[in-house]
Amino acid sequence: MVQIIPASDLSLHDVKQKFNLQQLWDSQFFLEWQGELPDISDSEKNWLDQIKTDFLSLVEYPLHEEIVKMFALAPLLLLAGLAWFPFLPIAEKQVDIAFENEETIVRGRIDLLILHQQLWVAVVESKRQRFNVTEARQTH
């Protein structure tokens, strides 16, 4: 009989163990992100600065994920061109992850999935703020 585990019942540690995940520091991994990036215009820089300012003005308060989506995520997706055709945004997409040779399925929802045909272009999942976002930014 297939066992279905709600993703919300799993910790990050559980997921790492179940999927045998590990952090990779190899500079040769995913070279597509390491090439020359196109320059951004002054207008795009101004938009990015404004999004950053708006977000940082909010982080002092408990943030509901919908506020983050509205004031940070939506403008970024628009600026990146991911909010309209040929991309397809899907909200609250149910995802099932099955394990080979096991009768286990992890079932959860993704806040936002951006598709281009069958390719997952972007996945967004936001969680409650449990620590200061500005501290997290400074450590990386």
PyMOL commands that set and color helices and strands:
alter all, ss='L'
color gray80, all
select helices_A, chain A and resi 7-9+12-19+31-33+42-58+65-80+133-138
alter helices_A, ss='H'
color red, helices_A
select strands_A, chain A and resi 3-6+88-98+104-116+119-124
alter strands_A, ss='S'
color yellow, strands_A
deselect
rebuild
show_as cartoon
